[in-house]
Amino acid sequence: MGTNEDKIESFLVNLVNSPEPERLIDVANQVACVSISESIPLADL
C-alpha cells in the first residue's frame, strides 16, 4: 500500500487511545473487508 510501518503503528496507537472506541471497531472492520475483498491475509496488511 506504500505506507510505512511507523505511520501504521502511530495510526493504530491514536485509534486505541481515542475517546471514541467505535472508531477503532469501524477501522478494524474496514481492514477486514479489504483483506477479504482483495484476498490479502490480515497479517500482510
PDBQT receptor file of N, H, CA, C and O in Angstrom, charges set to zero:
ATOM      1  N   MET A   1       0.805  -1.198   0.000  1.00  0.00    +0.000 N 
ATOM      2  CA  MET A   1       0.000   0.000   0.000  1.00  0.00    +0.000 C 
ATOM      3  C   MET A   1       0.854   1.270   0.000  1.00  0.00    +0.000 C 
ATOM      4  O   MET A   1       0.334   2.365  -0.213  1.00  0.00    +0.000 OA
ATOM      5  N   GLY A   2       2.142   1.131   0.234  1.00  0.00    +0.000 N 
ATOM      6  H   GLY A   2       2.565   0.241   0.407  1.00  0.00    +0.000 HD
ATOM      7  CA  GLY A   2       3.006   2.280   0.199  1.00  0.00    +0.000 C 
ATOM      8  C   GLY A   2       3.104   3.032   1.517  1.00  0.00    +0.000 C 
ATOM      9  O   GLY A   2       3.768   4.067   1.578  1.00  0.00    +0.000 OA
ATOM     10  N   THR A   3       2.481   2.557   2.544  1.00  0.00    +0.000 N 
ATOM     11  H   THR A   3       1.942   1.716   2.494  1.00  0.00    +0.000 HD
ATOM     12  CA  THR A   3       2.544   3.215   3.850  1.00  0.00    +0.000 C 
ATOM     13  C   THR A   3       3.558   2.496   4.713  1.00  0.00    +0.000 C 
ATOM     14  O   THR A   3       3.560   1.266   4.779  1.00  0.00    +0.000 OA
ATOM     15  N   ASN A   4       4.423   3.251   5.375  1.00  0.00    +0.000 N 
ATOM     16  H   ASN A   4       4.421   4.250   5.321  1.00  0.00    +0.000 HD
ATOM     17  CA  ASN A   4       5.433   2.575   6.171  1.00  0.00    +0.000 C 
ATOM     18  C   ASN A   4       4.869   2.145   7.524  1.00  0.00    +0.000 C 
ATOM     19  O   ASN A   4       3.843   2.655   7.974  1.00  0.00    +0.000 OA
ATOM     20  N   GLU A   5       5.549   1.210   8.154  1.00  0.00    +0.000 N 
ATOM     21  H   GLU A   5       6.383   0.796   7.788  1.00  0.00    +0.000 HD
ATOM     22  CA  GLU A   5       5.070   0.612   9.390  1.00  0.00    +0.000 C 
ATOM     23  C   GLU A   5       4.957   1.611  10.537  1.00  0.00    +0.000 C 
ATOM     24  O   GLU A   5       4.075   1.474  11.385  1.00  0.00    +0.000 OA
ATOM     25  N   ASP A   6       5.832   2.609  10.580  1.00  0.00    +0.000 N 
ATOM     26  H   ASP A   6       6.549   2.720   9.891  1.00  0.00    +0.000 HD
ATOM     27  CA  ASP A   6       5.768   3.614  11.650  1.00  0.00    +0.000 C 
ATOM     28  C   ASP A   6       4.465   4.413  11.587  1.00  0.00    +0.000 C 
ATOM     29  O   ASP A   6       3.845   4.691  12.613  1.00  0.00    +0.000 OA
ATOM     30  N   LYS A   7       4.065   4.773  10.385  1.00  0.00    +0.000 N 
ATOM     31  H   LYS A   7       4.568   4.547   9.551  1.00  0.00    +0.000 HD
ATOM     32  CA  LYS A   7       2.819   5.515  10.232  1.00  0.00    +0.000 C 
ATOM     33  C   LYS A   7       1.626   4.662  10.626  1.00  0.00    +0.000 C 
ATOM     34  O   LYS A   7       0.693   5.151  11.263  1.00  0.00    +0.000 OA
ATOM     35  N   ILE A   8       1.649   3.398  10.253  1.00  0.00    +0.000 N 
ATOM     36  H   ILE A   8       2.407   3.001   9.736  1.00  0.00    +0.000 HD
ATOM     37  CA  ILE A   8       0.558   2.497  10.604  1.00  0.00    +0.000 C 
ATOM     38  C   ILE A   8       0.499   2.319  12.117  1.00  0.00    +0.000 C 
ATOM     39  O   ILE A   8      -0.579   2.361  12.710  1.00  0.00    +0.000 OA
ATOM     40  N   GLU A   9       1.649   2.122  12.732  1.00  0.00    +0.000 N 
ATOM     41  H   GLU A   9       2.525   2.088  12.250  1.00  0.00    +0.000 HD
ATOM     42  CA  GLU A   9       1.686   1.943  14.185  1.00  0.00    +0.000 C 
ATOM     43  C   GLU A   9       1.172   3.198  14.892  1.00  0.00    +0.000 C 
ATOM     44  O   GLU A   9       0.394   3.097  15.841  1.00  0.00    +0.000 OA
ATOM     45  N   SER A  10       1.593   4.358  14.445  1.00  0.00    +0.000 N 
ATOM     46  H   SER A  10       2.225   4.439  13.674  1.00  0.00    +0.000 HD
ATOM     47  CA  SER A  10       1.138   5.608  15.037  1.00  0.00    +0.000 C 
ATOM     48  C   SER A  10      -0.372   5.766  14.886  1.00  0.00    +0.000 C 
ATOM     49  O   SER A  10      -1.057   6.179  15.822  1.00  0.00    +0.000 OA
ATOM     50  N   PHE A  11      -0.878   5.437  13.716  1.00  0.00    +0.000 N 
ATOM     51  H   PHE A  11      -0.322   5.101  12.956  1.00  0.00    +0.000 HD
ATOM     52  CA  PHE A  11      -2.312   5.498  13.455  1.00  0.00    +0.000 C 
ATOM     53  C   PHE A  11      -3.079   4.594  14.416  1.00  0.00    +0.000 C 
ATOM     54  O   PHE A  11      -4.088   5.002  14.991  1.00  0.00    +0.000 OA
ATOM     55  N   LEU A  12      -2.597   3.371  14.585  1.00  0.00    +0.000 N 
ATOM     56  H   LEU A  12      -1.777   3.040  14.118  1.00  0.00    +0.000 HD
ATOM     57  CA  LEU A  12      -3.271   2.423  15.474  1.00  0.00    +0.000 C 
ATOM     58  C   LEU A  12      -3.210   2.874  16.926  1.00  0.00    +0.000 C 
ATOM     59  O   LEU A  12      -4.194   2.744  17.655  1.00  0.00    +0.000 OA
ATOM     60  N   VAL A  13      -2.079   3.397  17.350  1.00  0.00    +0.000 N 
ATOM     61  H   VAL A  13      -1.281   3.502  16.758  1.00  0.00    +0.000 HD
ATOM     62  CA  VAL A  13      -1.956   3.893  18.727  1.00  0.00    +0.000 C 
ATOM     63  C   VAL A  13      -2.951   5.024  18.959  1.00  0.00    +0.000 C 
ATOM     64  O   VAL A  13      -3.608   5.076  20.000  1.00  0.00    +0.000 OA
ATOM     65  N   ASN A  14      -3.062   5.923  17.997  1.00  0.00    +0.000 N 
ATOM     66  H   ASN A  14      -2.529   5.881  17.152  1.00  0.00    +0.000 HD
ATOM     67  CA  ASN A  14      -4.027   7.015  18.124  1.00  0.00    +0.000 C 
ATOM     68  C   ASN A  14      -5.459   6.496  18.192  1.00  0.00    +0.000 C 
ATOM     69  O   ASN A  14      -6.272   7.021  18.953  1.00  0.00    +0.000 OA
ATOM     70  N   LEU A  15      -5.771   5.486  17.414  1.00  0.00    +0.000 N 
ATOM     71  H   LEU A  15      -5.112   5.060  16.796  1.00  0.00    +0.000 HD
ATOM     72  CA  LEU A  15      -7.110   4.901  17.457  1.00  0.00    +0.000 C 
ATOM     73  C   LEU A  15      -7.393   4.257  18.810  1.00  0.00    +0.000 C 
ATOM     74  O   LEU A  15      -8.463   4.452  19.387  1.00  0.00    +0.000 OA
ATOM     75  N   VAL A  16      -6.440   3.496  19.305  1.00  0.00    +0.000 N 
ATOM     76  H   VAL A  16      -5.571   3.337  18.836  1.00  0.00    +0.000 HD
ATOM     77  CA  VAL A  16      -6.625   2.801  20.577  1.00  0.00    +0.000 C 
ATOM     78  C   VAL A  16      -6.814   3.802  21.714  1.00  0.00    +0.000 C 
ATOM     79  O   VAL A  16      -7.604   3.558  22.625  1.00  0.00    +0.000 OA
ATOM     80  N   ASN A  17      -6.105   4.912  21.670  1.00  0.00    +0.000 N 
ATOM     81  H   ASN A  17      -5.463   5.110  20.930  1.00  0.00    +0.000 HD
ATOM     82  CA  ASN A  17      -6.189   5.921  22.721  1.00  0.00    +0.000 C 
ATOM     83  C   ASN A  17      -7.321   6.925  22.497  1.00  0.00    +0.000 C 
ATOM     84  O   ASN A  17      -7.497   7.855  23.285  1.00  0.00    +0.000 OA
ATOM     85  N   SER A  18      -8.069   6.737  21.442  1.00  0.00    +0.000 N 
ATOM     86  H   SER A  18      -7.926   5.982  20.802  1.00  0.00    +0.000 HD
ATOM     87  CA  SER A  18      -9.162   7.645  21.111  1.00  0.00    +0.000 C 
ATOM     88  C   SER A  18     -10.303   7.522  22.118  1.00  0.00    +0.000 C 
ATOM     89  O   SER A  18     -10.580   6.431  22.617  1.00  0.00    +0.000 OA
ATOM     90  N   PRO A  19     -10.959   8.636  22.415  1.00  0.00    +0.000 N 
ATOM     91  CA  PRO A  19     -12.123   8.566  23.301  1.00  0.00    +0.000 C 
ATOM     92  C   PRO A  19     -13.346   7.969  22.595  1.00  0.00    +0.000 C 
ATOM     93  O   PRO A  19     -14.416   7.854  23.193  1.00  0.00    +0.000 OA
ATOM     94  N   GLU A  20     -13.186   7.594  21.330  1.00  0.00    +0.000 N 
ATOM     95  H   GLU A  20     -12.317   7.688  20.843  1.00  0.00    +0.000 HD
ATOM     96  CA  GLU A  20     -14.279   7.024  20.547  1.00  0.00    +0.000 C 
ATOM     97  C   GLU A  20     -13.952   5.570  20.189  1.00  0.00    +0.000 C 
ATOM     98  O   GLU A  20     -13.436   5.315  19.101  1.00  0.00    +0.000 OA
ATOM     99  N   PRO A  21     -14.239   4.615  21.075  1.00  0.00    +0.000 N 
ATOM    100  CA  PRO A  21     -13.893   3.213  20.783  1.00  0.00    +0.000 C 
ATOM    101  C   PRO A  21     -14.596   2.661  19.547  1.00  0.00    +0.000 C 
ATOM    102  O   PRO A  21     -14.093   1.729  18.919  1.00  0.00    +0.000 OA
ATOM    103  N   GLU A  22     -15.739   3.215  19.192  1.00  0.00    +0.000 N 
ATOM    104  H   GLU A  22     -16.148   3.972  19.702  1.00  0.00    +0.000 HD
ATOM    105  CA  GLU A  22     -16.426   2.726  17.998  1.00  0.00    +0.000 C 
ATOM    106  C   GLU A  22     -15.622   3.012  16.733  1.00  0.00    +0.000 C 
ATOM    107  O   GLU A  22     -15.771   2.315  15.729  1.00  0.00    +0.000 OA
ATOM    108  N   ARG A  23     -14.781   4.024  16.777  1.00  0.00    +0.000 N 
ATOM    109  H   ARG A  23     -14.660   4.590  17.592  1.00  0.00    +0.000 HD
ATOM    110  CA  ARG A  23     -13.928   4.339  15.620  1.00  0.00    +0.000 C 
ATOM    111  C   ARG A  23     -12.926   3.206  15.374  1.00  0.00    +0.000 C 
ATOM    112  O   ARG A  23     -12.671   2.836  14.228  1.00  0.00    +0.000 OA
ATOM    113  N   LEU A  24     -12.363   2.663  16.449  1.00  0.00    +0.000 N 
ATOM    114  H   LEU A  24     -12.569   2.963  17.380  1.00  0.00    +0.000 HD
ATOM    115  CA  LEU A  24     -11.438   1.534  16.328  1.00  0.00    +0.000 C 
ATOM    116  C   LEU A  24     -12.150   0.338  15.715  1.00  0.00    +0.000 C 
ATOM    117  O   LEU A  24     -11.592  -0.353  14.862  1.00  0.00    +0.000 OA
ATOM    118  N   ILE A  25     -13.367   0.096  16.142  1.00  0.00    +0.000 N 
ATOM    119  H   ILE A  25     -13.821   0.657  16.834  1.00  0.00    +0.000 HD
ATOM    120  CA  ILE A  25     -14.157  -1.020  15.602  1.00  0.00    +0.000 C 
ATOM    121  C   ILE A  25     -14.427  -0.804  14.122  1.00  0.00    +0.000 C 
ATOM    122  O   ILE A  25     -14.317  -1.741  13.331  1.00  0.00    +0.000 OA
ATOM    123  N   ASP A  26     -14.777   0.411  13.736  1.00  0.00    +0.000 N 
ATOM    124  H   ASP A  26     -14.866   1.173  14.378  1.00  0.00    +0.000 HD
ATOM    125  CA  ASP A  26     -15.038   0.720  12.322  1.00  0.00    +0.000 C 
ATOM    126  C   ASP A  26     -13.799   0.480  11.456  1.00  0.00    +0.000 C 
ATOM    127  O   ASP A  26     -13.888  -0.114  10.382  1.00  0.00    +0.000 OA
ATOM    128  N   VAL A  27     -12.653   0.946  11.931  1.00  0.00    +0.000 N 
ATOM    129  H   VAL A  27     -12.581   1.429  12.803  1.00  0.00    +0.000 HD
ATOM    130  CA  VAL A  27     -11.415   0.768  11.167  1.00  0.00    +0.000 C 
ATOM    131  C   VAL A  27     -11.049  -0.707  11.070  1.00  0.00    +0.000 C 
ATOM    132  O   VAL A  27     -10.640  -1.178  10.009  1.00  0.00    +0.000 OA
ATOM    133  N   ALA A  28     -11.195  -1.435  12.167  1.00  0.00    +0.000 N 
ATOM    134  H   ALA A  28     -11.528  -1.052  13.028  1.00  0.00    +0.000 HD
ATOM    135  CA  ALA A  28     -10.903  -2.875  12.139  1.00  0.00    +0.000 C 
ATOM    136  C   ALA A  28     -11.808  -3.581  11.130  1.00  0.00    +0.000 C 
ATOM    137  O   ALA A  28     -11.362  -4.467  10.401  1.00  0.00    +0.000 OA
ATOM    138  N   ASN A  29     -13.054  -3.190  11.093  1.00  0.00    +0.000 N 
ATOM    139  H   ASN A  29     -13.416  -2.470  11.685  1.00  0.00    +0.000 HD
ATOM    140  CA  ASN A  29     -13.990  -3.774  10.130  1.00  0.00    +0.000 C 
ATOM    141  C   ASN A  29     -13.586  -3.445   8.700  1.00  0.00    +0.000 C 
ATOM    142  O   ASN A  29     -13.660  -4.308   7.826  1.00  0.00    +0.000 OA
ATOM    143  N   GLN A  30     -13.162  -2.219   8.448  1.00  0.00    +0.000 N 
ATOM    144  H   GLN A  30     -13.102  -1.517   9.158  1.00  0.00    +0.000 HD
ATOM    145  CA  GLN A  30     -12.719  -1.823   7.108  1.00  0.00    +0.000 C 
ATOM    146  C   GLN A  30     -11.490  -2.617   6.675  1.00  0.00    +0.000 C 
ATOM    147  O   GLN A  30     -11.393  -3.045   5.525  1.00  0.00    +0.000 OA
ATOM    148  N   VAL A  31     -10.557  -2.809   7.599  1.00  0.00    +0.000 N 
ATOM    149  H   VAL A  31     -10.636  -2.460   8.533  1.00  0.00    +0.000 HD
ATOM    150  CA  VAL A  31      -9.352  -3.587   7.283  1.00  0.00    +0.000 C 
ATOM    151  C   VAL A  31      -9.733  -5.030   6.952  1.00  0.00    +0.000 C 
ATOM    152  O   VAL A  31      -9.207  -5.616   6.006  1.00  0.00    +0.000 OA
ATOM    153  N   ALA A  32     -10.644  -5.593   7.733  1.00  0.00    +0.000 N 
ATOM    154  H   ALA A  32     -11.072  -5.116   8.502  1.00  0.00    +0.000 HD
ATOM    155  CA  ALA A  32     -11.084  -6.968   7.464  1.00  0.00    +0.000 C 
ATOM    156  C   ALA A  32     -11.765  -7.066   6.103  1.00  0.00    +0.000 C 
ATOM    157  O   ALA A  32     -11.561  -8.040   5.380  1.00  0.00    +0.000 OA
ATOM    158  N   CYS A  33     -12.566  -6.075   5.749  1.00  0.00    +0.000 N 
ATOM    159  H   CYS A  33     -12.732  -5.283   6.337  1.00  0.00    +0.000 HD
ATOM    160  CA  CYS A  33     -13.240  -6.084   4.444  1.00  0.00    +0.000 C 
ATOM    161  C   CYS A  33     -12.240  -6.003   3.300  1.00  0.00    +0.000 C 
ATOM    162  O   CYS A  33     -12.396  -6.687   2.288  1.00  0.00    +0.000 OA
ATOM    163  N   VAL A  34     -11.221  -5.176   3.453  1.00  0.00    +0.000 N 
ATOM    164  H   VAL A  34     -11.095  -4.621   4.275  1.00  0.00    +0.000 HD
ATOM    165  CA  VAL A  34     -10.177  -5.083   2.425  1.00  0.00    +0.000 C 
ATOM    166  C   VAL A  34      -9.454  -6.423   2.308  1.00  0.00    +0.000 C 
ATOM    167  O   VAL A  34      -9.181  -6.894   1.204  1.00  0.00    +0.000 OA
ATOM    168  N   SER A  35      -9.149  -7.025   3.440  1.00  0.00    +0.000 N 
ATOM    169  H   SER A  35      -9.371  -6.642   4.337  1.00  0.00    +0.000 HD
ATOM    170  CA  SER A  35      -8.473  -8.316   3.442  1.00  0.00    +0.000 C 
ATOM    171  C   SER A  35      -9.275  -9.349   2.649  1.00  0.00    +0.000 C 
ATOM    172  O   SER A  35      -8.723 -10.091   1.837  1.00  0.00    +0.000 OA
ATOM    173  N   ILE A  36     -10.560  -9.381   2.894  1.00  0.00    +0.000 N 
ATOM    174  H   ILE A  36     -11.008  -8.778   3.554  1.00  0.00    +0.000 HD
ATOM    175  CA  ILE A  36     -11.425 -10.354   2.213  1.00  0.00    +0.000 C 
ATOM    176  C   ILE A  36     -11.573 -10.013   0.730  1.00  0.00    +0.000 C 
ATOM    177  O   ILE A  36     -11.412 -10.883  -0.125  1.00  0.00    +0.000 OA
ATOM    178  N   SER A  37     -11.876  -8.762   0.427  1.00  0.00    +0.000 N 
ATOM    179  H   SER A  37     -12.007  -8.055   1.122  1.00  0.00    +0.000 HD
ATOM    180  CA  SER A  37     -12.157  -8.392  -0.962  1.00  0.00    +0.000 C 
ATOM    181  C   SER A  37     -10.926  -8.479  -1.861  1.00  0.00    +0.000 C 
ATOM    182  O   SER A  37     -11.044  -8.737  -3.058  1.00  0.00    +0.000 OA
ATOM    183  N   GLU A  38      -9.745  -8.265  -1.282  1.00  0.00    +0.000 N 
ATOM    184  H   GLU A  38      -9.649  -8.056  -0.309  1.00  0.00    +0.000 HD
ATOM    185  CA  GLU A  38      -8.515  -8.302  -2.073  1.00  0.00    +0.000 C 
ATOM    186  C   GLU A  38      -7.749  -9.620  -1.912  1.00  0.00    +0.000 C 
ATOM    187  O   GLU A  38      -6.677  -9.796  -2.491  1.00  0.00    +0.000 OA
ATOM    188  N   SER A  39      -8.305 -10.536  -1.126  1.00  0.00    +0.000 N 
ATOM    189  H   SER A  39      -9.176 -10.393  -0.655  1.00  0.00    +0.000 HD
ATOM    190  CA  SER A  39      -7.657 -11.837  -0.843  1.00  0.00    +0.000 C 
ATOM    191  C   SER A  39      -6.238 -11.661  -0.300  1.00  0.00    +0.000 C 
ATOM    192  O   SER A  39      -5.306 -12.355  -0.708  1.00  0.00    +0.000 OA
ATOM    193  N   ILE A  40      -6.102 -10.720   0.624  1.00  0.00    +0.000 N 
ATOM    194  H   ILE A  40      -6.859 -10.157   0.956  1.00  0.00    +0.000 HD
ATOM    195  CA  ILE A  40      -4.820 -10.458   1.267  1.00  0.00    +0.000 C 
ATOM    196  C   ILE A  40      -4.951 -10.881   2.730  1.00  0.00    +0.000 C 
ATOM    197  O   ILE A  40      -5.842 -10.390   3.424  1.00  0.00    +0.000 OA
ATOM    198  N   PRO A  41      -4.104 -11.763   3.210  1.00  0.00    +0.000 N 
ATOM    199  CA  PRO A  41      -4.175 -12.140   4.628  1.00  0.00    +0.000 C 
ATOM    200  C   PRO A  41      -4.013 -10.930   5.527  1.00  0.00    +0.000 C 
ATOM    201  O   PRO A  41      -3.244 -10.020   5.216  1.00  0.00    +0.000 OA
ATOM    202  N   LEU A  42      -4.737 -10.913   6.645  1.00  0.00    +0.000 N 
ATOM    203  H   LEU A  42      -5.362 -11.652   6.898  1.00  0.00    +0.000 HD
ATOM    204  CA  LEU A  42      -4.658  -9.784   7.582  1.00  0.00    +0.000 C 
ATOM    205  C   LEU A  42      -3.224  -9.489   7.995  1.00  0.00    +0.000 C 
ATOM    206  O   LEU A  42      -2.840  -8.325   8.109  1.00  0.00    +0.000 OA
ATOM    207  N   ALA A  43      -2.436 -10.521   8.217  1.00  0.00    +0.000 N 
ATOM    208  H   ALA A  43      -2.748 -11.467   8.124  1.00  0.00    +0.000 HD
ATOM    209  CA  ALA A  43      -1.043 -10.324   8.636  1.00  0.00    +0.000 C 
ATOM    210  C   ALA A  43      -0.231  -9.566   7.597  1.00  0.00    +0.000 C 
ATOM    211  O   ALA A  43       0.736  -8.887   7.945  1.00  0.00    +0.000 OA
ATOM    212  N   ASP A  44      -0.607  -9.670   6.328  1.00  0.00    +0.000 N 
ATOM    213  H   ASP A  44      -1.392 -10.222   6.045  1.00  0.00    +0.000 HD
ATOM    214  CA  ASP A  44       0.111  -8.969   5.266  1.00  0.00    +0.000 C 
ATOM    215  C   ASP A  44      -0.311  -7.514   5.124  1.00  0.00    +0.000 C 
ATOM    216  O   ASP A  44       0.405  -6.708   4.530  1.00  0.00    +0.000 OA
ATOM    217  N   LEU A  45      -1.473  -7.181   5.671  1.00  0.00    +0.000 N 
ATOM    218  H   LEU A  45      -2.055  -7.836   6.153  1.00  0.00    +0.000 HD
ATOM    219  CA  LEU A  45      -1.912  -5.786   5.608  1.00  0.00    +0.000 C 
ATOM    220  C   LEU A  45      -1.176  -4.990   6.642  1.00  0.00    +0.000 C 
ATOM    221  O   LEU A  45      -1.394  -3.785   6.763  1.00  0.00    +0.000 OA
TER     222      LEU A  45
